[in-house]
């Protein structure tokens, strides 16, 4: 079972905010594959199915961002999943320009509280991740206000395309070697797969 987790915060208040990029990309993947992410389990909204002959569990933790690791750990424990080979996490990254995505096999949390929680709960940073660029925080903003803010109209098309790319990258990771997916998506943010 491959577990794909899209990170975000539950509730209407947080819809379409920068911090909910993982939810948005996961929703696109689910819709394109006919998987309904509506079952309540593992402190998440879940949906299971098969994508490109690979059994998958799609999860949207409902724990709020800072406790995302609790939901991801519960799903990994239940399926006895090895994070290094059976987990993909989709999430926002303020260190990347809006619309850019970056695929990685491991790494630090980079200041992202959801990723800090996952790394802490799993006891490893060895798992696949698809980072979705939301843009650098302007000097005048507090970080919490920036990540919980909405995209300006001028960036909405760019971000919609980024969610599609992130969904495509996660799907590619199910059947392609990570190095190939990284090569295809990281350089120019365009997919060659």
Buried (B, 14 or more C-beta within 10 A) or exposed (E): BBBBBBBBBBEEEBEEBBBBBBBBBBBBBBEEBEBEBEEEBBBBBBBBBEBEEEEBBBBBBBBBBEBBBBBBBBBBEEBEBEBBEBBBBBBBBBBBEBBBBBBBBBBEBBEBBBBBBBBBBBEBBBBBBBBBBBBEBEEEEEEEEBBBBEBEEEBEEBBBEBBBBBBBBBBBBBBBEBEBBBBBBBEEBEBEB
